[in-house]
């Protein structure tokens, strides 16, 4: 984790500021550059998730959910036939 903080500091995306609640511990906050980059990433993710989400109908989601559930149950040793928690039921 420390390497990540060092990298963000080096790239001027975050900075340390004084913590009013603690004398020695500093707070890590976004710089203006970091805040703008975060907003851009968040915006791109919203667009991406909307495009993905609108490309599937309820039947697709139910089928996928059932498949993933069965896969998980197979890994755990169950049968995966728990139809009570289907999406839209």
LUMROLUM-980284 format. One record per residue: x, y, z of N, C-alpha, C in turn; residue number from 1. Coordinates in steps of 0.05 Angstrom, whole numbers. Each point is the difference from the previous one (the first is absolute). Last residue first. Layout:
BEGIN
X, Y, Z, X, Y, Z, X, Y, Z, NUM
...
//
This chain:
BEGIN
-757, -251, -182, -20, -18, 12, -16, 13, 21, 89
76, 37, -51, -26, 5, -11, -21, -19, 11, 88
97, -34, 6, -6, 28, -5, -28, 2, -12, 87
23, -83, 65, 3, 10, -27, -6, 30, -2, 86
0, -68, 76, 12, 26, 1, 6, 11, -28, 85
-38, -88, 18, -16, 19, 15, 11, 29, -1, 84
37, -86, -38, -15, 18, -18, -16, 21, 15, 83
83, -71, 12, -14, 18, 18, -15, 21, -16, 82
63, -81, -21, -28, 2, -8, -16, 17, 20, 81
97, -33, 1, -5, 25, -14, -29, 4, -9, 80
54, -72, 51, -11, -6, -26, -8, 25, -16, 79
86, -14, 73, -29, -1, 0, -11, -6, -28, 78
95, 16, 28, -10, -27, 3, -30, -3, 1, 77
62, 78, -16, -4, -6, 28, -10, -28, 5, 76
13, 30, -89, 26, 4, 14, -2, -8, 29, 75
-79, 1, -49, 17, -22, -9, 27, 1, 13, 74
-59, 72, 14, -8, -24, 15, 16, -24, -8, 73
15, 79, -48, 8, 3, 28, -7, -24, 17, 72
-32, 2, -89, 29, -2, 0, 11, 2, 29, 71
-91, 16, -13, 7, -28, -3, 30, -5, 0, 70
-29, 89, 2, -8, -13, 25, 7, -30, -1, 69
11, 51, -78, 21, 7, 20, -6, -14, 26, 68
-65, -9, -67, 25, -14, -8, 22, 5, 21, 67
-82, 45, 11, -3, -28, 5, 26, -15, -7, 66
-3, 91, -21, 0, -4, 29, -2, -29, 7, 65
-9, 23, -90, 27, 3, 9, 3, -4, 30, 64
-86, -1, -38, 15, -23, -9, 29, 2, 9, 63
-56, 73, 18, -9, -23, 16, 17, -25, -8, 62
14, 79, -50, 10, 2, 27, -7, -23, 18, 61
-36, 5, -88, 29, -3, -1, 12, 0, 28, 60
-91, 21, -8, 5, -29, -5, 30, -6, -1, 59
-28, 90, 7, -4, -15, 25, 6, -29, -4, 58
51, 61, -68, -28, 1, 10, -2, -17, 25, 57
86, 58, -48, -11, -26, 9, -28, 4, 10, 56
57, 72, -29, 2, -19, -22, -10, -28, 7, 55
8, 80, 58, -23, 2, -18, 1, -20, -23, 54
71, 6, 66, -26, -6, 13, -23, 0, -19, 53
87, 26, -30, -1, -28, 6, -27, -8, 10, 52
16, 91, -14, -1, -14, -26, -2, -31, 5, 51
11, 54, 76, -27, 5, -13, -2, -16, -26, 50
83, 1, 44, -19, -17, 14, -29, 3, -11, 49
69, 55, -36, 5, -28, -6, -20, -18, 14, 48
-2, 92, 19, -8, -5, -28, 3, -29, -7, 47
31, 27, 84, -30, 2, -1, -10, -6, -29, 46
93, 5, 14, -11, -25, 12, -31, 1, -1, 45
48, 77, -26, 3, -22, -20, -12, -26, 10, 44
0, 72, 60, -18, 6, -22, 2, -23, -21, 43
61, -2, 72, -27, -6, 9, -20, 4, -23, 42
88, 25, -16, -2, -29, 2, -28, -8, 8, 41
19, 92, 0, 0, -11, -27, -3, -30, -1, 40
9, 44, 83, -26, 6, -12, -2, -11, -28, 39
83, -7, 44, -20, -18, 12, -27, 5, -12, 38
68, 58, -25, 4, -26, -12, -20, -20, 11, 37
1, 85, 38, -10, 1, -28, 2, -27, -14, 36
36, 9, 87, -29, 2, 1, -12, 0, -28, 35
94, 4, 9, -10, -27, 8, -31, 0, 0, 34
43, 83, -14, 5, -18, -23, -11, -28, 5, 33
-1, 61, 70, -20, 8, -20, 3, -18, -25, 32
30, -48, 85, 7, 26, -9, -21, 8, -21, 31
-20, -71, 81, 5, 6, -28, 11, 28, -4, 30
19, -50, 93, -23, 11, -14, 8, 4, -30, 29
29, -44, 104, 7, -1, -28, -24, 9, -16, 28
37, 21, 106, -21, -10, -18, 10, 0, -28, 27
59, -13, 96, -9, 18, -22, -23, -12, -15, 26
44, -10, 105, -11, -14, -24, -10, 21, -20, 25
34, 28, 86, 21, -11, -17, -11, -13, -26, 24
-58, 44, 67, 24, 17, -3, 20, -11, -20, 23
-110, -9, 0, 23, -15, 8, 25, 16, -5, 22
-89, 29, -23, -7, -18, 21, 24, -16, 11, 21
2, 63, -75, -8, 15, 24, -6, -18, 24, 20
69, -14, -84, -24, -12, 11, -8, 15, 25, 19
61, 29, -92, -2, -4, 29, -27, -11, 8, 18
37, -25, -96, -7, 25, 13, -2, -6, 30, 17
42, -45, -101, -6, -2, 29, -7, 27, 10, 16
-18, -37, -103, 19, 14, 17, -8, -5, 29, 15
-18, -37, -113, -8, 3, 28, 22, 16, 15, 14
10, -11, -91, -29, -6, 0, -12, 2, 28, 13
95, 8, -43, -15, 24, 9, -31, -4, -1, 12
75, -64, -15, -15, 10, -24, -17, 24, 7, 11
51, -43, 68, 19, 7, -21, -14, 12, -24, 10
-54, -35, 70, 14, 25, 8, 19, 9, -22, 9
-42, -82, -13, -19, 21, -2, 12, 27, 8, 8
53, -76, 12, -4, 4, -28, -20, 23, -5, 7
15, -30, 88, 24, 14, -10, -3, 7, -30, 6
-68, -51, 40, -1, 27, 10, 24, 16, -11, 5
-2, -91, -19, -21, 14, -14, -1, 29, 8, 4
59, -58, 44, 10, 6, -27, -21, 15, -16, 3
-23, -32, 86, 17, 23, 1, 11, 8, -27, 2
-51, -79, 12, -17, 24, 0, 18, 25, 0, 1
//
